[in-house]
């Protein structure tokens, strides 16, 4: 019977994948054990952390000291301004947030020409046909494309990406991250993000907040005005302003432990607890207190908007190390 042969073929594929050490069900080396790392746009990572457990993104900062200039830094972002979920279902007829796509190691790689080639990884990049683009195919904004190679556990990210009409792409900048390593970008280099950081590890994702009901890493946020400087783990700044009261790229804040998360919807409680334990990192210039996430039609936008009850004064800055200004 055909079904009998189909079952046999599937069994052989599982066996061959096991022999080759491939993550057929997403169990990849480094970080915590995981479930299935699925394929496709905004796919579930099965609870898998994107970097080793000792990576800065995965650091518990809940007991770290407060920066002595915390009050002034918070004030510069807006002590009374709300936390803004910059993601959800749909906004202006496009998926709301920064999308990503999970691909296999066999995904065809294409050439990319960069505006900032001297600070970009040359690639090629595994851009699939019709990839999810921030803002949609006709979007005019940052147009990020994030690609996770689940077999080799590598992350490829592009900023301001457009097809070049010949099968390749052109982009403002791009970066490749080995997710089994804690290696940073070279000092002074950007990435697909202003701070030189990866984007995907800092996104709020549906599979974590709603399905797994836990987020075990820091999150990404933006500010209108940043400082000419960056702190670890960032490697790049995007400002000329030298005021010590403005946040440098890489600055980390956390939601105060005294903040009561219980009145919020369940998925928002998960996000707020992550902000208390892992915090969020300044990654780019944008809206003040804009928290980044991946779009998903299953998000409840009304629930997400309850995060606007959280204000800037509910956060504190984690003590920073040296600020690099060049």
N, C-alpha and C positions, 0 to 999 in steps of 0.2 A: 504494500500500500504506500502511496506517496508520503503520508504523514509519518510512516515508520522511517523512511529514508531521510525525511526532514529532521526528525529527532536525532538520528544518527549523525547527520551533518553538523547539527548544533553541538552535539557532544564532542565531535572531533575538533571543532573550532575552540571550544572551551579548553580542551586538552592542550592544543597548540599554543593558545594564549598563556596558559599556565607555564608551559615549558619556556616560552620566550620571556616570561616575567612581565607581560603587558598588563596594564590596568583595565582588563576587560570590563570589570565592574567598578573601576575607579579607585582601587586600592593602590595608591602610589606611595613612593618612599618619601619620608620627611613629614613632619607635622603629625597630627593625631590620626588615628585610624578612622576610616571613613566608610560610608555606604557607597552607593553607585554614583559616580560622576557621569552625568548624562551628557548627551550631545545636543547642540542646537542653540538658538538664541535664548539668553537668560535662563539656561538650564540649571538644574539643581547640581550642586557640588557634593551632595551627600554628607555634609558636615565636615568636609575636608578643609583644613586651613591652607592658605595659599603660600605660606612661608613656614620655615621651621618654628617650633614652639618658642625658641628664644629670640625670634625676630622682634624688632621694636614694635611692629604692628600688633604683635600678640602679647605685649607686655602688660601686666597688671600694674596700673599706676595709682590704684585707689589709696595707697598709703604713702605715696611720695610727697615730699614737702611742697608747700605752696610757694610760688615765685614771689619774692618781696615786692615786685612791681605789679602784682596781679590786678589790683583795683584799677590802676590807670590803664592797663592793657584792655581789661574788660570794658571800661568806659569808652575807649576809643572805638570799639566795635559796636557798642550800644548796650548800656546796662539795662535799659528798659525795652529794648527791641526784642521781638519774639524769635524763637527758634523756628526756622522755616523749612519744612520738608520739601526739598527740591526734586521730588520724584512722586510717582503715583501711577495712575492709569493712562490718561490721555490729556495733552495740553496743546491747544492750537492745532488739532487734527494730527498730532504726532505722539508717539509714546513718550510719556513724561519721565525723564531721567536719563541716565547714561547706560545704554545697553551694552551687552557683551555677548559673545558667542563662543561655545565650546566646540573645538574641532579635534579630529584625530591627527596623529603624526603623519598620516598620508595626505593631509590636505595640501593641494598644490600651492606653492609659494610664488608670489609675483613680485616684480621689482617696484620700488617706491623711490621717487625723487623728492628730496627734502629742501625746503627753504632754508632751514637751519641745519644743513648737512654736517657741519663741524661738531655739532653736539647731538647728533642722531646716530643710532645704530643702523648700518646700511641695509640690513636684511639679506635676502628677500623676506617678505611677510606672508603668512598663510591667510590671505584675505579670501574668503569664500565668495562665490557668486552671490550678488545681492545681499551683502552683509548688513546687519543692523547698524545704523548710524545715528548718533545723537542728534535729535531734531528731525530725523527722517531723511530720506534721500534728497529732498529739496531744502533741507534746513540751511540756514545762513549763520548759525552760531559756531560753537566749538567743533562740531562734527567729529567727535571722538569715535574711533573704532577700536574695540578691545577684543582680542582673540586669545583664548586659552587653549593651548595644545595639551590635552589631557594625557597623552601617551608619553611625552617627553617632559611634562610638567614645566612648561615654559609659557610666559605671558608676553604677548606682542601688543603694543599700544600705539595708536596713531592720533595725532592732533590735526585738525583742519584737513581732513582727508577727502579727496575728490578723485573719481576715475579719470584717467588721462585719455580715454578714448581708444587706446590700443591694447587693452588687457592689463595694463599696469595702473599704478596710482601715483598721485602727487600729494604731498602732505607738508604741513608746517614743520613738524618734528615727529620723531618716533623713538621708541625705546623697547628693548628686549630684556626681560628679567628671567633668570634661572630661579625658579621657585623652590629649588632644593638648597639654595644658597642665601646668605645674608649680605652678599656683596652689594655695595651702594654704587650709584652712578659716580663718575669722576667728579671731583670738586669743581664747582662752577658750571656743571652741565645741567641743562634742563632735561625733560623727558617728554611725554605727551601731556604733562602737567607742569605748571610754572615752577613748582617746588622741586622738580627732579624726582618726584616720587611716583610709584605705580598708582594707578587709579582703582583698578578692580578690588584690591584688598581693603579699600576704605569705603566701599559701597554698602548701603543697607540693601539686602537682598530678601526677596519673598521666601526663598527656601529656608533661610535662617530664622527670620523674624516670625514667620507664621507656621511653617511646616515643622522645623526642628525646635522652635521656641527658645532659641538661644543664639546670641552673637558673641563670639569669643575673639574679637579683634577691635582695634580702634577704627574710627570712622573718619570720613573726609568732610571738611567744610571750607567755606570761602569767606573772605572779608572784602569790603570795598577798598580800604586803604591798608596796605602792608608796608613793612619797613625794608629799607635797603640792607638786607641781611638774611641769613638762614641759620637754623640750628639743626643739629642731628635729629632725625635721619635725613633731612632735606639736603639738597646739594646746590640749590639755585635760588636767586631772588628775582623779583620782578617789580622793583620800585626804585625811585631816586630819593625818597624821603628818608632821612636819617634819624627821625625822632625815636627816642628810646621808649616812648609810650605807644608806639604802633607795633603790631605783631609781626615778627619775622616769619618767613616761611618755615614750616616745621614746628611752630609753636603748638603745644598741646594743652588743651583745656579738659576739665572733667566736670561733670554734673556733681554738685555738692552731695555728700553722703546723706545730709539731712533732708534732701528733697524727697517728698512723698510721691512715689510713682503709682501707688495703688489705685487712685481714682481714674487712671487712664485705661483705655482699651487694652486687651491682652497683648496684641502685637506691639503697641506703643510702649507698654511696660518693658518688653524685651529690649527695645531700642534704648530706652532710658537707663535701664540697668547696665547695658553695655557702655553707655556714656559715663556712668559712675565708676565702672571698673577699668575700662580701657581708654576712655576719653575720645576726643576727636582732634584731628591735626589740621592746621592751616595748610592748604595745598594749592590755592590759587586765588587770584583776585576775582571777585564776583559780588553777589549780594551778601550783606552782613548776616551771619548765622545761618547761611544756606547749607543745609545738611544734604549730602549727596546720596543717591540710591539708584537702583536699577528699576526700569519700568516693568509693570506686570499688570495685565487686565484684572487680576484677582485682588489687587490692593483695594481696600476700602478707603477712598479719599477722605470721607468725613472723619473716620477714625484717625487717619494720619494728620489731619489738620488740627486735632486736639493738641498736637505738639506745640502749637503756637501759644499755648498757655505757659510754656517754659520761657523764661526771659533771660537776658544776658546776665543779670545779677545772680542767677541761680548757678552760674559756672564760676570756676576758679582756674587760674593758670598753674599748671604743674611747673615746678622749678626748672628753669632752662639752663643748659650748659652754655659754653662760649658761643657768641654770635659771630659768624663769619661774614665779612662785608666786602669780599672781593672774590 
